[in-house]
Amino acid sequence: MGTTKQDKSSSASISTLTLESARERCQEAIDDGFRADHPVLIDALPAMGKSSGVIRWAAETGNPLTIFGARYDMYDQYAEWCEKQNLSYNHLPSFHRDCETANGTHGDKWRKDMRQYYGAGLTGTEIHEEAFDLFSKELPCQENGECTYLSNRQITNKSDVDVLIGHYKHAYVPHRVEGRYIVFDEFPENDFLEKFEVGAVTRAINNYLSRDDMLPFEHFEDLLENRYTGRRQLATKTLFELYNPTLSRDPKGIVEGRNARIHTEAAAMVYAVAMAEDLRNEWEYTRLSDGRTAVRSSRDSILYMLNPPALDGAKGVVALDGTPTVPKWELLLGSELEHQQVLTDRERRTYVSECLKLRVIQTTNHFKPYAARHGKGINEREGLVLIKAIKQREKQSPVLITTKTARERYEQLGVANFVTDTEHYGNLKGSNKFKDTSLGIVIGSAHYGDPYVEMWAALAGKSAKRVEGTRGKTLDYGDSVANDVLYGMRENEVLQAVMRFGRDGKQATVYVHTAALPEWVERAENLPAIHTWSKGMNKVLDAIRDLRQDTWTVEDIVEHEGVQVTDRQVRNHLNMLRDHGYLKCDDSVRPYLWSGKRLTEIGKEGHVIFDGE
């Protein structure tokens, strides 16, 4: 396993920590990381200058640097920093962006055909080289000279460029890595992890077995049912060791058959299924002969293959992450990874509340996990009550961050009338979109489902399963790797959302409607009381507004045609509104006379009492 270190180099006390001193310590950690003879993970909170720090390092040392990231806007930011430091740079070419055929310039049919073969495992270069065999004609992007994608590849092949900027998958290209210092900016969640649906696996394996008469299986079902019988597993391993020890890709099968429904990784799929170890939690694990790792769920037969890039030729490797899940980074960069936490947890508390001047107001003790697909657990009515109350309290509209599914539901309910913008968790890392925004609300915590957690644990060879009876704060998967993945998916994603706001050191306030926050984060207020009105309460409120009288009795409300609750229920609703300060009651007369006090301020969906009100 890797090592974890906390930076204790600063002699400054927590009380004197400043934004500048925090950034200086981040820069020192980056400098030290590049000097190490093993990969180093720099764990530094957002706005500490991680990304700009690697450019400063390149300018000061003159060493060649390659940066791998995901966001095109960050590519432009890196280029701007390079220009300020007088560093030469190149954007590494993107097949989907730079090839005019693949990006749709020559029509949607061409775009779909190109991406279909790319999805089958052919590289962008292979598709261009084999275009005539695949399509019976040259690609439109090649008709009037060389494709922009291919010509850009030649330009970026030069070794004398100070900084190369590209996508994570460019790390698979050896000359982008060899002899250079490498940076991974944030964790590449799915870029080195390929997901194969059961249909794709079945077609690829069936095709492969139909062309290989030595392996002891006829088709995918035969492989699944009989892989452990007799000596078939041993025979399979021996045959691969003799004839295909590196599990070589098979682009030829796709090109010759013009078949984008199979895959170049068919050999690896056969090996992964044949040699699988049962983890006894409905997951299988295989260490492939070429060093890759594969896991497969027996529930849905989806196969995942983790293929970390070869970094042996790099002079140094540094990973940057504001909220890292260390076991996932170790799966990518190796067990020798050193985890360098720049600030202690106490210093982090100070950094967030004093250096960045972020006021974090937690509004619930519940974790409120929102399922990724079906949105289970989302309480839109409560969320709207809180959003409207925050707008009224702060005299401005907030920005809403939540899960993708919840965001869609809130937008359908017209949340745009109460917020200035919305965003979802999956589109936040590395984003500076809300750096100048002073008011935000984060609702709910992400939960991608138990299979997501189990899958990452399986990639580490661990068997994880939700411990019966655990949920929310007590949720436990019975394995340390799985629980770290859970924390990264939940608490770390919420923290990332919180820290999108006010990153310039000016005060910002973020309301957090989930308890999924790291314990070290300072809460600025006690929890508010949030009440959502029942249907009965809404009927009473409609009746009050409809009466258009200065005073009224319980009987006046009960007799209103829209009210279908008892006089006792009406009295309870009126008492609640009085307790909240919206109504007055004259109990010196009989029957009691009710009147409005702050009637126009009553929210349609509910009411919030904030700390101190």
C-alpha positions in Angstrom: 0.0 0.0 0.0 1.1 3.6 -0.5 2.1 6.0 2.2 0.3 9.1 3.5 2.1 12.1 4.8 0.8 15.4 6.2 2.8 18.5 5.5 4.3 19.8 8.8 7.0 21.9 7.2 5.4 25.2 8.0 6.4 26.9 11.2 3.4 29.2 11.0 0.6 28.4 13.5 -2.9 27.7 12.4 -4.0 31.2 13.5 -1.6 32.8 11.0 -2.4 30.6 8.1 -3.2 32.8 5.0 -4.2 32.1 1.5 -0.7 33.0 0.4 1.0 30.7 2.9 -1.3 27.8 2.0 -0.4 28.3 -1.7 3.3 28.4 -0.9 3.1 25.1 0.9 1.2 23.6 -2.0 4.0 24.8 -4.3 6.6 23.2 -2.0 4.7 19.9 -2.1 4.6 20.0 -5.9 8.3 20.7 -6.1 9.1 17.8 -3.7 6.7 15.6 -5.7 8.6 16.0 -8.9 11.8 15.2 -7.2 10.5 11.8 -5.9 11.4 8.6 -7.5 7.8 7.3 -7.2 4.4 8.8 -8.1 3.1 11.4 -5.6 -0.5 12.5 -5.0 -0.8 16.1 -3.9 -3.8 16.4 -1.7 -4.6 20.2 -1.6 -8.0 21.8 -1.3 -9.4 23.9 -4.2 -8.0 27.4 -4.7 -4.5 26.4 -3.3 -2.9 26.8 -6.7 -2.3 23.2 -7.7 -2.8 23.6 -11.4 -0.9 26.9 -11.8 1.8 25.5 -9.5 2.9 22.8 -12.0 3.4 25.5 -14.7 5.4 27.6 -12.3 7.6 24.5 -11.6 8.1 24.0 -15.3 9.1 27.6 -15.8 11.5 27.6 -12.9 13.2 24.2 -13.7 13.0 24.2 -17.5 11.9 20.5 -17.4 9.6 19.1 -20.1 6.0 18.7 -18.7 3.0 16.8 -19.9 -0.4 17.6 -18.3 -3.3 15.2 -18.6 -6.8 16.5 -17.7 -10.5 16.3 -18.8 -11.8 19.8 -19.2 -11.2 21.8 -22.4 -11.6 25.1 -20.4 -8.7 24.0 -18.3 -6.6 23.3 -21.4 -7.1 27.0 -22.3 -6.2 28.0 -18.8 -3.0 26.0 -18.8 -2.1 27.6 -22.2 -2.7 31.1 -20.7 -0.4 30.3 -17.8 2.3 29.0 -20.2 2.2 32.2 -22.2 2.6 34.3 -19.0 5.7 32.1 -18.1 7.1 32.3 -21.7 6.8 28.5 -22.1 6.1 26.8 -25.4 3.1 24.5 -25.4 0.9 22.3 -27.6 -2.6 21.0 -27.3 -2.5 17.3 -28.0 -4.9 16.4 -30.8 -8.3 14.9 -30.1 -10.0 12.5 -32.5 -13.5 13.6 -31.5 -12.7 17.3 -31.6 -10.1 17.7 -34.4 -11.0 15.1 -37.0 -13.6 16.8 -39.3 -15.2 13.5 -40.1 -15.5 12.4 -36.5 -16.7 15.7 -35.2 -19.6 15.9 -37.6 -18.3 18.5 -40.0 -19.1 16.2 -42.9 -22.4 15.0 -41.7 -24.0 13.1 -38.8 -23.8 9.7 -40.6 -20.1 10.0 -41.0 -19.8 11.1 -37.3 -21.8 8.1 -36.1 -19.9 5.6 -38.3 -16.5 6.9 -37.1 -17.5 6.8 -33.5 -19.0 3.3 -33.9 -15.6 1.9 -35.0 -13.8 4.0 -32.3 -16.1 2.4 -29.7 -15.2 -1.0 -31.0 -11.6 -0.3 -30.0 -10.0 1.0 -33.1 -7.8 4.1 -32.6 -8.3 7.3 -34.5 -5.2 6.6 -36.5 -6.2 3.0 -37.4 -9.6 4.3 -38.6 -7.9 6.7 -40.9 -5.3 4.2 -42.2 -8.0 1.5 -42.8 -10.7 3.8 -44.1 -10.9 2.3 -47.5 -11.3 -1.2 -46.1 -13.9 0.0 -43.6 -15.9 2.3 -45.8 -14.9 1.5 -49.4 -13.7 5.1 -49.9 -11.4 7.6 -48.4 -12.6 9.7 -45.5 -13.9 13.2 -46.4 -11.4 14.8 -44.1 -8.6 13.3 -46.3 -9.9 14.4 -49.7 -8.2 17.8 -49.8 -5.1 17.1 -47.8 -4.3 15.5 -44.5 -6.9 15.4 -41.8 -6.4 18.1 -39.1 -6.3 15.4 -36.5 -3.4 13.5 -38.2 -1.4 16.7 -39.0 -1.7 17.9 -35.4 -0.3 14.6 -34.3 2.8 15.3 -36.3 3.2 18.7 -34.8 2.8 17.5 -31.3 5.4 14.7 -31.9 8.1 17.3 -31.4 10.1 16.6 -28.2 11.3 20.2 -27.7 7.9 21.6 -26.5 8.0 22.8 -22.9 4.4 21.8 -22.0 2.1 19.3 -23.7 -1.6 19.6 -22.7 -4.0 16.8 -23.4 -6.6 14.4 -22.3 -6.0 11.5 -19.9 -6.0 9.0 -22.7 -3.0 10.6 -24.3 -1.0 9.0 -21.5 -1.3 5.7 -23.5 1.0 7.3 -26.2 4.6 6.5 -25.1 6.3 9.6 -26.5 3.9 11.8 -24.6 5.3 10.3 -21.5 8.9 9.1 -22.0 11.5 11.5 -20.8 9.0 14.0 -19.5 7.4 14.9 -16.1 3.8 13.9 -15.9 0.8 15.5 -14.2 -2.7 14.1 -13.8 -5.0 16.9 -12.9 -7.9 15.4 -10.9 -8.8 11.7 -11.0 -9.7 10.2 -14.4 -12.9 8.5 -13.2 -13.7 6.5 -16.4 -10.9 7.2 -18.8 -8.7 4.3 -17.9 -11.7 2.1 -16.9 -13.6 0.6 -19.8 -17.1 -0.7 -19.4 -18.4 -3.5 -21.6 -22.1 -4.3 -21.6 -23.1 -7.9 -21.7 -24.2 -7.8 -25.4 -20.8 -6.4 -26.5 -19.0 -9.0 -24.4 -21.1 -11.8 -25.8 -20.6 -10.8 -29.5 -16.8 -10.2 -29.1 -16.2 -13.5 -27.3 -18.3 -15.5 -29.7 -16.5 -14.0 -32.7 -13.1 -14.6 -31.1 -13.9 -18.2 -30.2 -15.3 -18.9 -33.7 -11.9 -17.9 -35.1 -9.8 -19.8 -32.5 -10.1 -23.6 -32.7 -7.5 -24.3 -29.9 -9.4 -22.8 -26.9 -11.7 -25.4 -25.3 -14.9 -23.4 -25.6 -17.3 -22.9 -28.5 -19.1 -19.8 -27.5 -19.7 -17.4 -24.5 -22.3 -19.5 -22.8 -20.0 -22.5 -23.0 -17.2 -20.4 -21.5 -19.4 -19.2 -18.6 -20.8 -22.6 -17.8 -17.7 -24.8 -18.2 -14.7 -22.6 -17.4 -14.1 -24.3 -14.1 -14.8 -27.9 -15.2 -12.0 -30.4 -15.9 -8.8 -28.8 -16.9 -10.2 -26.1 -19.1 -9.1 -23.2 -17.1 -5.5 -24.5 -17.0 -5.6 -25.2 -20.7 -6.8 -21.7 -21.5 -4.1 -20.1 -19.4 -1.4 -22.3 -21.1 -2.6 -21.5 -24.6 -2.6 -17.8 -23.9 0.9 -18.0 -22.4 2.1 -19.8 -25.5 0.3 -17.9 -28.3 -0.9 -14.5 -26.9 0.8 -13.8 -23.6 0.2 -10.0 -23.9 -3.5 -10.4 -24.9 -2.8 -8.4 -28.0 -5.6 -6.2 -29.5 -7.2 -7.6 -32.7 -8.1 -4.6 -35.0 -7.7 -7.0 -38.0 -10.9 -8.9 -37.1 -12.9 -5.6 -37.2 -11.4 -4.3 -40.4 -11.7 -7.5 -42.4 -15.2 -8.1 -41.3 -16.3 -4.4 -41.3 -17.9 -5.4 -38.0 -18.1 -2.6 -35.4 -20.2 -4.9 -33.1 -17.2 -6.9 -32.0 -14.2 -5.5 -30.2 -10.4 -5.3 -30.4 -10.1 -6.4 -26.8 -11.8 -9.8 -27.4 -8.8 -11.8 -26.3 -8.6 -9.9 -23.0 -12.4 -10.5 -22.5 -12.0 -14.2 -23.0 -9.1 -14.4 -20.6 -10.9 -12.2 -18.0 -13.9 -14.5 -17.9 -12.0 -17.8 -18.2 -9.5 -17.0 -15.4 -11.9 -15.1 -13.0 -11.7 -15.5 -9.3 -15.1 -15.6 -7.5 -15.1 -12.9 -4.8 -18.3 -14.4 -3.3 -20.3 -11.2 -3.4 -21.6 -11.5 -7.0 -18.4 -10.1 -8.4 -15.4 -11.8 -10.2 -11.9 -10.6 -10.3 -9.1 -11.3 -12.8 -5.5 -10.1 -13.0 -4.8 -10.3 -16.7 -1.5 -11.6 -18.0 -0.6 -8.2 -19.3 -1.0 -6.5 -15.9 -4.5 -5.1 -16.4 -7.3 -5.8 -14.0 -10.8 -7.0 -14.9 -13.9 -7.4 -12.8 -17.3 -8.7 -13.8 -20.7 -8.6 -12.0 -22.6 -11.8 -12.2 -25.9 -9.8 -11.6 -25.8 -8.1 -15.0 -22.7 -9.6 -16.6 -21.1 -6.2 -17.2 -17.3 -6.4 -17.6 -15.0 -3.6 -16.4 -11.4 -3.5 -17.4 -8.9 -1.2 -15.7 -6.0 -0.3 -18.0 -3.5 2.1 -16.3 -1.0 3.8 -18.6 2.6 2.7 -18.7 4.6 5.5 -16.9 7.9 3.8 -16.5 9.6 6.1 -19.0 8.4 9.3 -17.2 11.0 11.3 -15.2 8.4 12.0 -12.5 4.7 11.6 -11.9 2.5 14.0 -9.8 -1.3 13.7 -9.4 -3.3 16.7 -8.3 -6.6 16.3 -6.4 -8.5 18.5 -4.0 -10.5 15.7 -2.5 -8.8 12.4 -3.4 -10.0 8.9 -2.9 -6.5 7.4 -2.3 -7.3 3.7 -3.1 -8.6 4.7 -6.5 -5.4 6.6 -7.2 -3.3 3.6 -6.0 -5.1 1.4 -8.5 -4.1 3.8 -11.3 -0.6 4.8 -10.3 0.5 1.8 -8.2 0.9 0.8 -4.6 4.1 2.8 -4.2 2.1 6.0 -4.5 2.9 8.6 -1.9 -0.1 10.6 -0.6 1.0 14.1 0.4 -1.7 16.0 2.4 -0.6 19.6 2.3 -2.8 20.9 5.2 -3.8 19.1 8.4 -7.5 18.8 9.1 -7.3 21.6 11.6 -5.6 23.8 9.1 -8.2 22.9 6.5 -10.9 24.2 8.8 -9.0 27.5 9.1 -8.3 27.6 5.4 -12.0 27.2 4.4 -13.5 29.5 7.0 -10.9 32.2 7.4 -8.6 32.2 4.2 -11.5 31.6 1.7 -14.1 33.2 4.0 -16.6 30.5 3.3 -19.6 30.4 5.7 -21.0 26.9 5.6 -24.5 26.5 7.0 -25.6 22.9 7.3 -29.4 22.6 7.2 -30.1 18.9 8.0 -28.7 16.0 10.0 -29.7 13.5 7.2 -27.3 12.4 4.5 -30.1 12.6 1.8 -28.4 10.2 -0.7 -29.9 10.6 -4.1 -29.7 7.5 -6.3 -28.0 8.2 -9.7 -30.6 7.0 -12.1 -34.1 6.9 -10.6 -33.5 9.7 -8.1 -34.8 7.8 -5.1 -34.9 9.9 -2.0 -35.3 13.3 -3.6 -37.7 15.6 -1.7 -38.2 18.4 -4.1 -40.9 20.2 -2.0 -38.6 20.5 1.0 -35.8 21.7 -1.3 -37.9 24.4 -2.9 -39.0 25.6 0.6 -35.4 25.9 1.6 -34.3 27.6 -1.7 -37.1 30.2 -1.4 -36.4 30.8 2.3 -32.7 31.4 1.5 -33.5 33.8 -1.3 -35.8 35.8 1.1 -33.2 35.7 3.9 -30.2 36.7 1.9 -32.0 39.1 -0.4 -30.5 37.5 -3.5 -30.9 34.3 -5.4 -28.5 31.4 -4.8 -26.8 29.0 -7.3 -28.1 25.4 -6.9 -25.8 22.4 -7.0 -27.2 18.9 -6.6 -27.2 15.5 -8.4 -28.0 15.4 -12.1 -31.3 13.7 -11.6 -32.4 16.1 -8.9 -31.3 19.1 -11.0 -33.6 17.9 -13.8 -36.5 17.6 -11.4 -36.0 21.0 -9.8 -35.8 22.6 -13.3 -39.1 20.9 -14.2 -40.6 22.5 -11.1 -39.5 26.0 -12.2 -36.5 26.4 -9.8 -35.1 28.9 -12.3 -37.4 31.5 -10.8 -35.5 31.3 -7.5 -31.9 30.6 -8.4 -29.4 32.2 -10.8 -28.0 29.0 -12.1 -27.9 25.2 -11.5 -25.2 22.6 -11.8 -24.7 18.9 -10.9 -21.9 17.1 -9.0 -20.5 15.4 -12.0 -19.5 18.6 -13.7 -17.6 20.4 -11.0 -14.0 19.2 -10.6 -11.6 21.8 -12.0 -14.5 24.2 -12.7 -14.2 27.9 -11.8 -17.7 28.7 -13.0 -18.9 30.0 -9.6 -15.7 31.4 -8.3 -17.2 34.9 -8.0 -20.6 33.7 -6.7 -21.3 34.7 -3.1 -24.3 32.5 -2.4 -24.9 28.8 -3.1 -27.0 25.9 -1.9 -26.0 22.3 -2.2 -28.8 19.8 -1.9 -28.4 16.0 -1.3 -25.4 13.8 -1.6 -24.5 11.6 -4.6 -24.9 7.9 -4.4 -24.1 5.9 -7.6 -25.5 2.7 -6.1 -23.9 -0.2 -4.2 -22.5 -1.8 -7.5 -20.4 1.2 -8.0 -18.7 0.9 -4.6 -18.4 -2.9 -4.9 -16.9 -2.6 -8.4 -14.0 -0.3 -7.2 -13.4 -2.6 -4.3 -13.4 -5.6 -6.6 -10.7 -3.9 -8.8 -8.5 -3.9 -5.7 -9.3 -7.7 -5.3 -11.6 -7.0 -2.3 -15.0 -8.4 -1.6 -17.4 -5.7 -0.4 -21.1 -5.8 0.3 -23.4 -3.5 2.2 -23.6 -4.6 5.8 -27.2 -5.4 6.6 -29.0 -2.7 8.5 -26.5 0.1 7.8 -27.6 3.3 6.0 -26.9 7.0 6.1 -24.2 7.8 8.7 -23.8 4.2 9.6 -23.5 2.9 6.0 -20.7 0.3 5.9 -19.6 -2.0 3.1 -17.4 -4.2 5.4 -14.2 -3.3 3.6 -11.8 -0.3 4.0 -11.4 0.3 0.2 -15.1 0.3 -0.3 -15.7 2.6 2.6 -13.1 5.0 1.2 -14.9 5.0 -2.2 -18.2 5.7 -0.4 -16.6 8.7 1.4 -15.2 10.0 -1.9 -18.5 9.6 -3.6 -20.4 11.3 -0.9 -18.5 13.6 1.5 -15.8 14.6 -1.0 -18.2 15.4 -3.7 -20.3 17.6 -1.4 -17.1 19.4 -0.3 -16.1 19.9 -4.0 -19.5 21.6 -4.5 -19.2 23.8 -1.5 -15.8 25.0 -2.5 -16.9 26.1 -6.0 -18.0 29.3 -4.4 -16.1 32.5 -3.4 -12.7 31.2 -4.4 -11.2 34.7 -4.6 -11.1 35.0 -0.8 -14.2 37.3 -0.7 -16.9 36.1 1.7 -19.4 33.6 0.3 -22.2 31.7 2.1 -23.1 28.1 1.1 -26.1 26.3 2.6 -25.7 22.5 2.6 -28.8 20.4 2.7 -27.0 17.1 3.6 -25.0 15.9 6.5 -22.4 14.5 4.1 -19.7 17.0 4.9 -16.2 16.2 6.3 -16.3 16.6 10.1 -13.4 19.1 10.0 -15.6 21.7 8.1 -16.8 24.5 10.4 -20.5 24.9 10.5 -21.4 28.6 10.9 -24.9 28.1 12.4 -27.1 25.6 14.2 -29.6 23.6 12.1 -32.7 25.5 10.9 -36.2 24.1 11.3 -37.8 23.3 8.0 -41.5 22.7 7.6 -43.3 21.7 4.5 -47.0 22.4 4.4 -49.4 19.5 4.2 -52.3 19.5 1.7 -54.5 20.4 4.6 -52.4 23.5 5.5 -52.4 24.6 1.9 -56.2 24.4 1.8 -56.4 26.5 5.0 -54.0 29.1 3.5 -56.1 29.2 0.3 -59.2 29.8 2.3 -57.6 32.6 4.3 -56.6 34.3 1.1 -59.9 33.7 -0.5 -61.9 35.2 2.4 -60.3 38.6 2.0 -61.3 39.6 5.5 -59.3 41.4 8.2 -60.4 38.9 10.8 -61.9 35.4 10.7 -62.8 32.5 13.0 -62.1 28.8 12.9 -65.6 28.2 11.7 -65.1 30.6 8.8 -62.3 28.4 7.6 -64.0 25.1 8.2 -67.1 26.2 6.2 -65.0 27.3 3.2 -65.8 25.1 0.3 -62.2 24.2 -0.4 -61.4 23.0 3.1 -62.0 19.3 3.8 -60.5 18.9 7.3 -61.9 19.0 10.8 -62.2 22.1 12.9 -59.5 20.6 15.2 -57.1 20.3 12.2 -57.9 23.8 11.2 -57.1 25.1 14.7 -53.8 23.2 14.7 -52.8 24.7 11.4 -53.7 28.2 12.6 -51.8 27.7 15.8 -48.7 26.6 13.8 -48.9 29.8 11.6 -49.2 31.9 14.8 -46.2 30.2 16.3 -44.2 31.0 13.2 -45.3 34.7 13.5 -47.5 34.8 10.4 -50.9 35.2 12.2 -52.3 36.9 15.3 -55.1 35.6 17.5 -57.4 37.6 19.8 -58.3 35.2 22.5 -60.1 37.8 24.6 -63.3 37.2 22.6 -65.3 34.1 21.8 -64.9 32.6 19.3 -61.3 33.6 18.9 -60.6 36.1 16.1 -57.7 35.4 13.8 -55.9 38.0 11.7 -52.9 38.3 9.5 -49.5 39.6 10.7 -47.1 38.6 8.0 -49.6 36.9 5.7 -47.9 37.9 2.5 -44.6 36.3 3.6 -46.1 32.8 4.0 -44.4 30.4 1.5 -46.6 28.3 -0.7 -44.7 25.1 0.1 -43.6 25.6 3.7 -41.6 27.6 6.2 -38.0 27.7 7.5 -36.8 29.0 10.8 -33.1 29.8 10.7 -30.8 29.9 13.7 -31.3 33.1 15.8 -34.7 33.9 14.2 
